[in-house]
Amino acid sequence: MTKIIYNSERYFTVFDYSPSHGRLLIRSDKRKGHDTNIDIIFFDTQFIQVFNMLDSIKIKLLDKSESEIKYKTVSNYLNYEDNNLFEIESNGESYFIAAFFVRVYKNELEHYESNLELGNKGKTILISSSI
């Protein structure tokens, strides 16, 4: 069963990645005419297939049994019960991320501040999550 996690008409970019923790941050910057950032963070990210610039976005948690990803390493990762495949729809195209879970936050962090860093000074509010 496919579940929609988040949907937005805002413009997003791949903003930060922490390979040691497998965290991927995709951000819609507050400088683009909004008073808050929207940060989408994927945790334990093992597979990333996404365009860097995303004009509007819909994130879905896919049913793993319906996955069209044919990479053996990705399939092995998805064989574990808690690992998931997410689809990002943007500009009429689909992109895929294999990760444990995703969370979406609203915050007032400055452009140079990453939500992947510890101590974000309590400026972050959870607005959606896959778990």
Secondary structure, DSSP 4 states (H G I P E B T S, - for coil): --EEEEEEEEEEEEEEEETTTTEEEEEE-GGGT-SSEEEEEEES--EEE--SEEEEEEEEEPPGGG-----HHHHHHHTSTT-EEEEEEETTEEEEEEESEEEEEEE---TT--TTSS--TT-EEEEEE--
